[in-house]
Amino acid sequence: MPASRSLATLRKAVDACRGCDLYKRATQAVFGAGSRDARVLLIGEQPGDREDQEGKPFVGPAGALLTRALGAAKLDPAAIYVTNAVKHFSWEPRGKRRIHKKPRASEIRACRPWLDAELEAVRPDLIVCLGATASLAVMGAAFRLTAHRGEVLPGPGGGRVVATIHPSAVLRAPDEAGRREAFEGLVADLAVAARVLRGA
């Protein structure tokens, strides 16, 4: 970890991270994106295939869906910093495709200093955890997303946290009705975050 906690320095340094073995198969590390003055910090699980290739978080299908959900919840993208709990793409081959593989607990722990550095640099008013991996990374191993999604909870450093599903969970729903229901649930949870920012 570099001594400086500036986002620019961290972004340059993360590609040299060798804290776990994920770097060996990833194209590059994918650091967070957004303003240092962002009021909300969104945390996902890890980069996907598209993010791994482009070097930016949430630029694939899940990112497009997240943008729609943020708009529906009336959260201003300019007030948001987005990142992932794990900075390298964890995948397994399936034919010619690279398929997402859930990162191991040791990989999440290895990446935690980078997430802590982002939180220190941005100092958001609110953290939104997208999915179980992000929630566990922030809230600890005892946290259960199914029990606490959409709640405003105390977080690290005296901040507040709202946990919800990852946008990819919407895409994985088996049919249109399931996708619509999952999307509406995601929007409802993000609307809780929007009310927190408005001071409600």
GROMACS elastic network, one bead per residue, 0.5 to 0.9 nm:
[ bonds ]
;  ai    aj funct       b0    kb
    1     4     6  0.85096   500
    1    10     6  0.78500   500
    1    13     6  0.73553   500
    1    14     6  0.79717   500
    1    17     6  0.80962   500
    1   113     6  0.76417   500
    1   114     6  0.76822   500
    1   117     6  0.88752   500
    2     5     6  0.73420   500
    2     9     6  0.74064   500
    2    10     6  0.68687   500
    2    13     6  0.68812   500
    4     7     6  0.86140   500
    4     9     6  0.65827   500
    4    10     6  0.74819   500
    5     8     6  0.84847   500
    5     9     6  0.69713   500
    5    10     6  0.65317   500
    5   117     6  0.61951   500
    5   118     6  0.76942   500
    5   120     6  0.73517   500
    5   121     6  0.58738   500
    6     9     6  0.53605   500
    6    10     6  0.62480   500
    6    11     6  0.85905   500
    6    36     6  0.88069   500
    6   117     6  0.86546   500
    6   118     6  0.85508   500
    6   121     6  0.62580   500
    7    10     6  0.50516   500
    7    11     6  0.59235   500
    7    12     6  0.85951   500
    7    32     6  0.86368   500
    7    36     6  0.74165   500
    7   117     6  0.84875   500
    7   118     6  0.70369   500
    7   121     6  0.66451   500
    7   122     6  0.83574   500
    8    11     6  0.51724   500
    8    12     6  0.63895   500
    8    13     6  0.87274   500
    9    12     6  0.52828   500
    9    13     6  0.61880   500
    9    14     6  0.87179   500
   10    13     6  0.50419   500
   10    14     6  0.59985   500
   10    31     6  0.82305   500
   10   114     6  0.78493   500
   10   117     6  0.79245   500
   10   118     6  0.81712   500
   11    14     6  0.55786   500
   11    15     6  0.76012   500
   11    29     6  0.88859   500
   11    30     6  0.83740   500
   11    31     6  0.58552   500
   11    32     6  0.78309   500
   12    15     6  0.65684   500
   12    16     6  0.82178   500
   12    31     6  0.89535   500
   13    16     6  0.57508   500
   13    17     6  0.71930   500
   14    17     6  0.52253   500
   14    18     6  0.89742   500
   14    29     6  0.63745   500
   14    30     6  0.80664   500
   14    31     6  0.71499   500
   14    87     6  0.81300   500
   14   114     6  0.77302   500
   15    18     6  0.85555   500
   15    23     6  0.82830   500
   15    28     6  0.62542   500
   15    29     6  0.50017   500
   15    30     6  0.79236   500
   15    31     6  0.86204   500
   15    87     6  0.89645   500
   16    23     6  0.86976   500
   16    29     6  0.83098   500
   17    20     6  0.80489   500
   17    23     6  0.75338   500
   17    29     6  0.81596   500
   17   111     6  0.89179   500
   18    21     6  0.67984   500
   18    22     6  0.82440   500
   18    23     6  0.66730   500
   18    24     6  0.87179   500
   19    22     6  0.86230   500
   19    23     6  0.86155   500
   19   107     6  0.79526   500
   19   110     6  0.54520   500
   19   111     6  0.71317   500
   20    23     6  0.71141   500
   20    24     6  0.88881   500
   20   106     6  0.78856   500
   20   107     6  0.59523   500
   20   110     6  0.62565   500
   20   111     6  0.81257   500
   21    24     6  0.57593   500
   21    25     6  0.79882   500
   21   107     6  0.81301   500
   22    25     6  0.59460   500
   22    26     6  0.63775   500
   22    87     6  0.88838   500
   22    88     6  0.59209   500
   22    89     6  0.68979   500
   22    90     6  0.62362   500
   22    91     6  0.89248   500
   22   103     6  0.89124   500
   22   107     6  0.77983   500
   23    26     6  0.51243   500
   23    27     6  0.76805   500
   23    28     6  0.71025   500
   23    29     6  0.72431   500
   23    87     6  0.88933   500
   23    88     6  0.60502   500
   23    89     6  0.79720   500
   23    90     6  0.88874   500
   24    27     6  0.83183   500
   25    28     6  0.87871   500
   25    88     6  0.86016   500
   25    89     6  0.78741   500
   25    90     6  0.79210   500
   25    91     6  0.82505   500
   26    29     6  0.72409   500
   26    52     6  0.67470   500
   26    53     6  0.86865   500
   26    88     6  0.59530   500
   26    89     6  0.55459   500
   26    90     6  0.73964   500
   26    91     6  0.84995   500
   27    52     6  0.58567   500
   27    53     6  0.62362   500
   27    55     6  0.84076   500
   27    88     6  0.81822   500
   27    89     6  0.80538   500
   28    52     6  0.61842   500
   28    53     6  0.74522   500
   28    54     6  0.87469   500
   28    55     6  0.66014   500
   28    87     6  0.86575   500
   28    88     6  0.67768   500
   28    89     6  0.82724   500
   29    47     6  0.85347   500
   29    52     6  0.71897   500
   29    55     6  0.68154   500
   29    56     6  0.89975   500
   29    87     6  0.53363   500
   29    89     6  0.77927   500
   30    46     6  0.84762   500
   30    47     6  0.65918   500
   30    51     6  0.70519   500
   30    52     6  0.65719   500
   30    54     6  0.84781   500
   30    56     6  0.56978   500
   30    57     6  0.63657   500
   30    83     6  0.82451   500
   30    84     6  0.82261   500
   30    86     6  0.86051   500
   30    87     6  0.51163   500
   30    88     6  0.62767   500
   30    89     6  0.82808   500
   31    55     6  0.75145   500
   31    56     6  0.68773   500
   31    57     6  0.70401   500
   31    82     6  0.89185   500
   31    83     6  0.64213   500
   31    84     6  0.76193   500
   31    87     6  0.61470   500
   31    88     6  0.88925   500
   31   114     6  0.87220   500
   32    43     6  0.89473   500
   32    56     6  0.72643   500
   32    57     6  0.62831   500
   32    81     6  0.69843   500
   32    82     6  0.54266   500
   32    84     6  0.69575   500
   32    87     6  0.85780   500
   32   118     6  0.78590   500
   33    56     6  0.71617   500
   33    57     6  0.69098   500
   33    80     6  0.87468   500
   33    81     6  0.56959   500
   33    82     6  0.54640   500
   33    83     6  0.65159   500
   34    37     6  0.84587   500
   34    38     6  0.70175   500
   34    41     6  0.89106   500
   34    77     6  0.86363   500
   34    78     6  0.74552   500
   34    79     6  0.81310   500
   34    80     6  0.62778   500
   34    82     6  0.63988   500
   34    83     6  0.88530   500
   35    38     6  0.51601   500
   35    39     6  0.89619   500
   35    78     6  0.73366   500
   35    79     6  0.73861   500
   35    80     6  0.71222   500
   35    81     6  0.60660   500
   35   122     6  0.77773   500
   36    39     6  0.88138   500
   36    81     6  0.75735   500
   36   118     6  0.89677   500
   36   121     6  0.67319   500
   36   123     6  0.81287   500
   36   124     6  0.87429   500
   37    79     6  0.74927   500
   37    80     6  0.85999   500
   37    81     6  0.85770   500
   37   122     6  0.61474   500
   37   123     6  0.79531   500
   37   124     6  0.76533   500
   38    41     6  0.69853   500
   38    78     6  0.71670   500
   38    81     6  0.57078   500
   38   122     6  0.66304   500
   38   123     6  0.81318   500
   38   124     6  0.61926   500
   38   125     6  0.83215   500
   39    79     6  0.54274   500
   39    80     6  0.62207   500
   39    81     6  0.78952   500
   39   122     6  0.81053   500
   39   123     6  0.77802   500
   39   125     6  0.50473   500
   39   126     6  0.64699   500
   39   127     6  0.86851   500
   39   197     6  0.78599   500
   40    79     6  0.62273   500
   40    81     6  0.62316   500
   40    82     6  0.84475   500
   40   122     6  0.89254   500
   40   123     6  0.88407   500
   40   124     6  0.52642   500
   40   125     6  0.60433   500
   40   127     6  0.57896   500
   40   128     6  0.71621   500
   40   193     6  0.84856   500
   40   197     6  0.83989   500
   41    79     6  0.86883   500
   41    80     6  0.57560   500
   41    82     6  0.57811   500
   41    83     6  0.75709   500
   41   119     6  0.78564   500
   41   122     6  0.79269   500
   41   123     6  0.85309   500
   41   124     6  0.59885   500
   41   125     6  0.81860   500
   41   126     6  0.64490   500
   41   128     6  0.61831   500
   41   129     6  0.84783   500
   42    80     6  0.70372   500
   42    81     6  0.61396   500
   42    83     6  0.62516   500
   42    84     6  0.79671   500
   42   126     6  0.86164   500
   42   127     6  0.59461   500
   42   129     6  0.60231   500
   42   130     6  0.70111   500
   43    46     6  0.89008   500
   43    81     6  0.86374   500
   43    82     6  0.60701   500
   43    83     6  0.50573   500
   43    85     6  0.62930   500
   43   115     6  0.88964   500
   43   127     6  0.74464   500
   43   128     6  0.62296   500
   43   130     6  0.57853   500
   43   131     6  0.85468   500
   43   134     6  0.59211   500
   43   135     6  0.83727   500
   44    47     6  0.82601   500
   44    57     6  0.88701   500
   44    58     6  0.85957   500
   44    82     6  0.78395   500
   44    83     6  0.62787   500
   44    85     6  0.61377   500
   44    86     6  0.83423   500
   44   128     6  0.87616   500
   44   129     6  0.64237   500
   44   131     6  0.66266   500
   44   132     6  0.89592   500
   44   133     6  0.76053   500
   44   134     6  0.55509   500
   44   135     6  0.87419   500
   44   166     6  0.67922   500
   44   167     6  0.89307   500
   45    83     6  0.85189   500
   45    84     6  0.51339   500
   45    85     6  0.52073   500
   45    86     6  0.61702   500
   45    87     6  0.87090   500
   45   102     6  0.83647   500
   45   103     6  0.81988   500
   45   129     6  0.88177   500
   45   130     6  0.72527   500
   45   131     6  0.69570   500
   45   132     6  0.79977   500
   45   133     6  0.55152   500
   45   134     6  0.53580   500
   45   135     6  0.89428   500
   45   166     6  0.80253   500
   46    57     6  0.83983   500
   46    83     6  0.82584   500
   46    84     6  0.50226   500
   46    85     6  0.60756   500
   46    87     6  0.59436   500
   46    88     6  0.66331   500
   46    89     6  0.61432   500
   46    90     6  0.75618   500
   46   102     6  0.85376   500
   46   103     6  0.79017   500
   46   133     6  0.88495   500
   46   134     6  0.88149   500
   47    50     6  0.77673   500
   47    51     6  0.52557   500
   47    52     6  0.58694   500
   47    55     6  0.85821   500
   47    56     6  0.81211   500
   47    57     6  0.61904   500
   47    58     6  0.73755   500
   47    83     6  0.88085   500
   47    84     6  0.69296   500
   47    86     6  0.74807   500
   47    87     6  0.65621   500
   47    88     6  0.63275   500
   47    89     6  0.51308   500
   47    90     6  0.79993   500
   47   100     6  0.89182   500
   48    51     6  0.51877   500
   48    52     6  0.59929   500
   48    53     6  0.86731   500
   48    57     6  0.83072   500
   48    58     6  0.80486   500
   48    59     6  0.88235   500
   48    60     6  0.72862   500
   48    62     6  0.89538   500
   48    88     6  0.88161   500
   48    89     6  0.60022   500
   48    90     6  0.80900   500
   48    91     6  0.84897   500
   48    99     6  0.84638   500
   48   100     6  0.66517   500
   49    52     6  0.51399   500
   49    53     6  0.64285   500
   49    54     6  0.88094   500
   49    60     6  0.79300   500
   49    89     6  0.70332   500
   49    91     6  0.83048   500
   49    98     6  0.67671   500
   49    99     6  0.76692   500
   49   100     6  0.76161   500
   50    53     6  0.51884   500
   50    54     6  0.61555   500
   50    55     6  0.82528   500
   50    56     6  0.85634   500
   50    57     6  0.89199   500
   50    58     6  0.85781   500
   50    59     6  0.68103   500
   50    60     6  0.55219   500
   50    61     6  0.87335   500
   51    54     6  0.51086   500
   51    55     6  0.54030   500
   51    56     6  0.52732   500
   51    57     6  0.55538   500
   51    58     6  0.65483   500
   51    59     6  0.59413   500
   51    60     6  0.65023   500
   51    89     6  0.82455   500
   52    55     6  0.54143   500
   52    56     6  0.74207   500
   52    57     6  0.83552   500
   52    88     6  0.72799   500
   52    89     6  0.60864   500
   53    56     6  0.83239   500
   54    57     6  0.85191   500
   54    59     6  0.80511   500
   56    59     6  0.64862   500
   56    83     6  0.89466   500
   57    60     6  0.82573   500
   57    63     6  0.77900   500
   57    82     6  0.68970   500
   57    83     6  0.61698   500
   57    84     6  0.74206   500
   58    61     6  0.78801   500
   58    62     6  0.65312   500
   58    64     6  0.73978   500
   58    66     6  0.79966   500
   58    67     6  0.89807   500
   58    82     6  0.77809   500
   58    83     6  0.81753   500
   59    62     6  0.75879   500
   59    63     6  0.50773   500
   59    64     6  0.67676   500
   60    63     6  0.52046   500
   60    64     6  0.64338   500
   60    65     6  0.88602   500
   61    64     6  0.51393   500
   61    65     6  0.63383   500
   61    66     6  0.86118   500
   61   167     6  0.87905   500
   61   168     6  0.79124   500
   61   171     6  0.82520   500
   62    65     6  0.51058   500
   62    66     6  0.60785   500
   62    67     6  0.86725   500
   62   166     6  0.81189   500
   62   167     6  0.52368   500
   62   168     6  0.51173   500
   62   169     6  0.86664   500
   62   170     6  0.83926   500
   62   171     6  0.72947   500
   63    67     6  0.62027   500
   63    68     6  0.87236   500
   63   167     6  0.73920   500
   63   168     6  0.85467   500
   64    67     6  0.51704   500
   64    68     6  0.65165   500
   64    69     6  0.88156   500
   64   167     6  0.89948   500
   65    68     6  0.51197   500
   65    69     6  0.62616   500
   65    70     6  0.86799   500
   65   167     6  0.64051   500
   65   168     6  0.82856   500
   65   170     6  0.84286   500
   65   171     6  0.83824   500
   65   183     6  0.85629   500
   66    70     6  0.60719   500
   66    71     6  0.85447   500
   66   166     6  0.85961   500
   66   167     6  0.58694   500
   66   168     6  0.89045   500
   66   186     6  0.88486   500
   67    70     6  0.51531   500
   67    71     6  0.62572   500
   67    72     6  0.86822   500
   67    77     6  0.79339   500
   68    71     6  0.51745   500
   68    72     6  0.62365   500
   68    73     6  0.86763   500
   68   187     6  0.89340   500
   69    72     6  0.50214   500
   69    73     6  0.61289   500
   69    74     6  0.85147   500
   69    75     6  0.87544   500
   69   167     6  0.86667   500
   69   183     6  0.72710   500
   69   184     6  0.83173   500
   69   186     6  0.69887   500
   69   187     6  0.53032   500
   69   190     6  0.76388   500
   70    73     6  0.50588   500
   70    74     6  0.60751   500
   70    75     6  0.51961   500
   70    76     6  0.73423   500
   70    77     6  0.74108   500
   70   187     6  0.70566   500
   70   190     6  0.68524   500
   70   191     6  0.83210   500
   71    75     6  0.59638   500
   71    76     6  0.72560   500
   71    77     6  0.81215   500
   71   187     6  0.87995   500
   72    75     6  0.77859   500
   72   187     6  0.64484   500
   72   190     6  0.88104   500
   72   191     6  0.82509   500
   73   186     6  0.89802   500
   73   187     6  0.54732   500
   73   188     6  0.70638   500
   73   189     6  0.84080   500
   73   190     6  0.57655   500
   73   192     6  0.84271   500
   73   193     6  0.85910   500
   73   194     6  0.68695   500
   74   190     6  0.85484   500
   74   191     6  0.71283   500
   74   194     6  0.67819   500
   75    78     6  0.87456   500
   75    79     6  0.76731   500
   75    80     6  0.81977   500
   75   190     6  0.77631   500
   75   191     6  0.76940   500
   75   193     6  0.81635   500
   75   194     6  0.58169   500
   76    79     6  0.54439   500
   76    80     6  0.70271   500
   76   194     6  0.89521   500
   77    80     6  0.52070   500
   77    81     6  0.81472   500
   78    81     6  0.81254   500
   80   124     6  0.88222   500
   81   122     6  0.80669   500
   81   124     6  0.86011   500
   83    86     6  0.86444   500
   83    87     6  0.82368   500
   83   115     6  0.81221   500
   83   118     6  0.85818   500
   84    87     6  0.61825   500
   84   115     6  0.77425   500
   84   134     6  0.73372   500
   85   108     6  0.65252   500
   85   111     6  0.68144   500
   85   112     6  0.69719   500
   85   114     6  0.84367   500
   85   115     6  0.63603   500
   85   133     6  0.74090   500
   85   134     6  0.56463   500
   85   137     6  0.66426   500
   85   138     6  0.85179   500
   86    89     6  0.77712   500
   86    90     6  0.87777   500
   86   103     6  0.76339   500
   86   107     6  0.72000   500
   86   108     6  0.58309   500
   86   109     6  0.88068   500
   86   110     6  0.84387   500
   86   111     6  0.56051   500
   86   112     6  0.77863   500
   86   114     6  0.86805   500
   86   115     6  0.82629   500
   86   134     6  0.87598   500
   87   111     6  0.69389   500
   87   114     6  0.83544   500
   89   100     6  0.76353   500
   89   101     6  0.83528   500
   89   103     6  0.86091   500
   90    99     6  0.84030   500
   90   100     6  0.61356   500
   90   101     6  0.52815   500
   90   102     6  0.67287   500
   90   103     6  0.60665   500
   91    98     6  0.58199   500
   91    99     6  0.52117   500
   91   102     6  0.78440   500
   91   103     6  0.86985   500
   92    97     6  0.84197   500
   92    98     6  0.56870   500
   92    99     6  0.53221   500
   92   100     6  0.66032   500
   92   101     6  0.61510   500
   93    96     6  0.68304   500
   93    97     6  0.58653   500
   93    99     6  0.60523   500
   93   100     6  0.89552   500
   94    97     6  0.52320   500
   94    98     6  0.61968   500
   94    99     6  0.64663   500
   95    98     6  0.80801   500
  100   103     6  0.89576   500
  102   133     6  0.84865   500
  103   106     6  0.81658   500
  103   107     6  0.61178   500
  103   108     6  0.67208   500
  103   133     6  0.83303   500
  104   107     6  0.52106   500
  104   108     6  0.64275   500
  104   109     6  0.87468   500
  105   108     6  0.50774   500
  105   109     6  0.61969   500
  105   110     6  0.85832   500
  105   133     6  0.89618   500
  105   137     6  0.89071   500
  106   109     6  0.50728   500
  106   110     6  0.60908   500
  106   111     6  0.87005   500
  107   111     6  0.62929   500
  107   112     6  0.86750   500
  108   111     6  0.52634   500
  108   112     6  0.62408   500
  108   133     6  0.82176   500
  108   137     6  0.68195   500
  109   112     6  0.51087   500
  109   113     6  0.80403   500
  109   137     6  0.76907   500
  110   113     6  0.71813   500
  110   114     6  0.86780   500
  111   114     6  0.56451   500
  111   115     6  0.68035   500
  111   116     6  0.89583   500
  112   115     6  0.50984   500
  112   116     6  0.60684   500
  112   117     6  0.85220   500
  112   137     6  0.74271   500
  112   138     6  0.89112   500
  113   117     6  0.60567   500
  113   118     6  0.86525   500
  114   117     6  0.50382   500
  114   118     6  0.63141   500
  114   119     6  0.87203   500
  115   118     6  0.50814   500
  115   119     6  0.62373   500
  115   120     6  0.85706   500
  116   119     6  0.50845   500
  116   120     6  0.61179   500
  116   121     6  0.85984   500
  117   121     6  0.61045   500
  117   122     6  0.86226   500
  118   121     6  0.50420   500
  118   122     6  0.60397   500
  118   123     6  0.80704   500
  119   122     6  0.53261   500
  119   123     6  0.53872   500
  119   124     6  0.70622   500
  119   127     6  0.89328   500
  120   123     6  0.54251   500
  120   124     6  0.86989   500
  121   124     6  0.88695   500
  123   126     6  0.86401   500
  123   159     6  0.86010   500
  124   127     6  0.67585   500
  124   159     6  0.77048   500
  124   160     6  0.89615   500
  125   159     6  0.62714   500
  125   160     6  0.68951   500
  125   196     6  0.89482   500
  125   197     6  0.76100   500
  126   155     6  0.86199   500
  126   159     6  0.62702   500
  126   160     6  0.50529   500
  126   161     6  0.57367   500
  126   162     6  0.75937   500
  126   193     6  0.75040   500
  126   196     6  0.79618   500
  126   197     6  0.77291   500
  127   155     6  0.78499   500
  127   159     6  0.76126   500
  127   160     6  0.62452   500
  127   162     6  0.63789   500
  127   163     6  0.82725   500
  127   193     6  0.86687   500
  128   134     6  0.88641   500
  128   135     6  0.85918   500
  128   160     6  0.86633   500
  128   161     6  0.57370   500
  128   163     6  0.56033   500
  128   164     6  0.74368   500
  128   190     6  0.80808   500
  128   193     6  0.74847   500
  129   132     6  0.79028   500
  129   133     6  0.84560   500
  129   134     6  0.53018   500
  129   135     6  0.52396   500
  129   136     6  0.88833   500
  129   137     6  0.89982   500
  129   138     6  0.77801   500
  129   161     6  0.72754   500
  129   162     6  0.63110   500
  129   164     6  0.61925   500
  129   165     6  0.79689   500
  129   166     6  0.81390   500
  130   133     6  0.79711   500
  130   134     6  0.60047   500
  130   135     6  0.70300   500
  130   162     6  0.88467   500
  130   163     6  0.61945   500
  130   164     6  0.52827   500
  130   165     6  0.52028   500
  130   167     6  0.73516   500
  131   134     6  0.57378   500
  131   135     6  0.62534   500
  131   136     6  0.87758   500
  131   145     6  0.74709   500
  131   163     6  0.71642   500
  131   164     6  0.58664   500
  131   167     6  0.80976   500
  131   168     6  0.89355   500
  131   169     6  0.82815   500
  132   136     6  0.60122   500
  132   137     6  0.84788   500
  132   143     6  0.86743   500
  132   144     6  0.76480   500
  132   145     6  0.59637   500
  132   146     6  0.87769   500
  132   163     6  0.83416   500
  132   164     6  0.81750   500
  132   165     6  0.72748   500
  132   166     6  0.78975   500
  133   136     6  0.52252   500
  133   137     6  0.61300   500
  133   138     6  0.87237   500
  134   137     6  0.50292   500
  134   138     6  0.62800   500
  134   139     6  0.84065   500
  134   163     6  0.85038   500
  134   166     6  0.89598   500
  135   138     6  0.53119   500
  135   139     6  0.56574   500
  135   140     6  0.74513   500
  135   141     6  0.87985   500
  135   143     6  0.71694   500
  135   144     6  0.81198   500
  135   145     6  0.69474   500
  135   162     6  0.89483   500
  135   163     6  0.63419   500
  135   164     6  0.83780   500
  136   139     6  0.51655   500
  136   141     6  0.53704   500
  136   142     6  0.76326   500
  136   143     6  0.61013   500
  136   144     6  0.79909   500
  136   145     6  0.84652   500
  137   140     6  0.59091   500
  137   141     6  0.76978   500
  138   155     6  0.76212   500
  138   156     6  0.73996   500
  138   161     6  0.87996   500
  139   142     6  0.78028   500
  139   143     6  0.60294   500
  139   155     6  0.70229   500
  139   156     6  0.78542   500
  139   161     6  0.87344   500
  140   143     6  0.58040   500
  141   144     6  0.82628   500
  143   147     6  0.83307   500
  143   148     6  0.80989   500
  144   147     6  0.54392   500
  144   148     6  0.64613   500
  144   149     6  0.83419   500
  145   148     6  0.52301   500
  145   149     6  0.53121   500
  145   163     6  0.67193   500
  145   164     6  0.70746   500
  145   165     6  0.80100   500
  146   149     6  0.59126   500
  146   164     6  0.86517   500
  148   151     6  0.56714   500
  148   152     6  0.86175   500
  148   153     6  0.85219   500
  148   162     6  0.84863   500
  148   163     6  0.70981   500
  148   164     6  0.84149   500
  149   152     6  0.86644   500
  149   162     6  0.69520   500
  149   165     6  0.77134   500
  149   189     6  0.72801   500
  150   162     6  0.58184   500
  150   163     6  0.58431   500
  150   164     6  0.59783   500
  150   185     6  0.89128   500
  150   186     6  0.86903   500
  150   188     6  0.76261   500
  150   190     6  0.76749   500
  150   191     6  0.88824   500
  150   192     6  0.65857   500
  150   193     6  0.82950   500
  151   161     6  0.79956   500
  151   162     6  0.57198   500
  151   163     6  0.70502   500
  151   164     6  0.88513   500
  151   189     6  0.79741   500
  151   192     6  0.77102   500
  152   160     6  0.65097   500
  152   161     6  0.57550   500
  152   162     6  0.51115   500
  152   163     6  0.81044   500
  152   192     6  0.77563   500
  152   193     6  0.79082   500
  152   196     6  0.81120   500
  153   159     6  0.86105   500
  153   160     6  0.55743   500
  153   161     6  0.50749   500
  153   162     6  0.63431   500
  153   163     6  0.86150   500
  154   157     6  0.88269   500
  154   158     6  0.65323   500
  154   159     6  0.60774   500
  154   161     6  0.60504   500
  154   162     6  0.89421   500
  155   158     6  0.58687   500
  155   161     6  0.53437   500
  155   162     6  0.89256   500
  156   159     6  0.58977   500
  156   160     6  0.76981   500
  156   161     6  0.84841   500
  157   160     6  0.88124   500
  160   196     6  0.89853   500
  161   193     6  0.85270   500
  162   189     6  0.76195   500
  162   190     6  0.81154   500
  162   192     6  0.77748   500
  162   193     6  0.65865   500
  163   189     6  0.76994   500
  163   190     6  0.89094   500
  164   185     6  0.84714   500
  164   186     6  0.64917   500
  164   189     6  0.61641   500
  164   190     6  0.77896   500
  165   168     6  0.82097   500
  165   169     6  0.65731   500
  165   170     6  0.81812   500
  165   182     6  0.84825   500
  165   185     6  0.84184   500
  165   186     6  0.64210   500
  165   189     6  0.87153   500
  166   169     6  0.55319   500
  166   170     6  0.75247   500
  166   186     6  0.81424   500
  167   170     6  0.53804   500
  167   171     6  0.68867   500
  167   182     6  0.87921   500
  167   183     6  0.78773   500
  167   186     6  0.75770   500
  168   172     6  0.62327   500
  168   173     6  0.88685   500
  169   172     6  0.50553   500
  169   173     6  0.64719   500
  169   179     6  0.85056   500
  169   182     6  0.75719   500
  169   183     6  0.89302   500
  170   173     6  0.54592   500
  170   178     6  0.78016   500
  170   179     6  0.51951   500
  170   180     6  0.78628   500
  170   181     6  0.83868   500
  170   182     6  0.52877   500
  170   183     6  0.58631   500
  170   186     6  0.83321   500
  171   174     6  0.83832   500
  171   179     6  0.65110   500
  171   182     6  0.87824   500
  171   183     6  0.88711   500
  172   175     6  0.86293   500
  172   179     6  0.76785   500
  173   176     6  0.76637   500
  173   177     6  0.84845   500
  173   178     6  0.53545   500
  173   179     6  0.51502   500
  173   180     6  0.88354   500
  173   182     6  0.75379   500
  174   177     6  0.84022   500
  174   178     6  0.63067   500
  174   179     6  0.73379   500
  175   178     6  0.52632   500
  175   179     6  0.62080   500
  175   180     6  0.86720   500
  176   179     6  0.50348   500
  176   180     6  0.60864   500
  176   181     6  0.85853   500
  177   180     6  0.51299   500
  177   181     6  0.62002   500
  177   182     6  0.85992   500
  178   181     6  0.51565   500
  178   182     6  0.60774   500
  178   183     6  0.84754   500
  179   182     6  0.51195   500
  179   183     6  0.59825   500
  179   184     6  0.85264   500
  180   183     6  0.51300   500
  180   184     6  0.61549   500
  180   185     6  0.86307   500
  181   184     6  0.51837   500
  181   185     6  0.62616   500
  181   186     6  0.87310   500
  182   185     6  0.50844   500
  182   186     6  0.62503   500
  182   187     6  0.87018   500
  183   186     6  0.50623   500
  183   187     6  0.62087   500
  183   188     6  0.85901   500
  184   187     6  0.50793   500
  184   188     6  0.61113   500
  184   189     6  0.86934   500
  185   188     6  0.50418   500
  185   189     6  0.63032   500
  185   190     6  0.86569   500
  186   189     6  0.52289   500
  186   190     6  0.62256   500
  186   191     6  0.85668   500
  187   190     6  0.50289   500
  187   191     6  0.60034   500
  187   192     6  0.87169   500
  188   191     6  0.50029   500
  188   192     6  0.65686   500
  189   192     6  0.51750   500
  189   193     6  0.68225   500
  189   194     6  0.89557   500
  190   193     6  0.50055   500
  190   194     6  0.63570   500
  190   195     6  0.87824   500
  191   195     6  0.62195   500
  191   196     6  0.86060   500
  192   195     6  0.51489   500
  192   196     6  0.63372   500
  192   197     6  0.88415   500
  193   196     6  0.50647   500
  193   197     6  0.64422   500
  193   198     6  0.87992   500
  194   197     6  0.51847   500
  194   198     6  0.63821   500
  194   199     6  0.87872   500
  194   200     6  0.88613   500
  195   199     6  0.62729   500
  195   200     6  0.52305   500
  196   199     6  0.50790   500
  196   200     6  0.55843   500
  197   200     6  0.75001   500
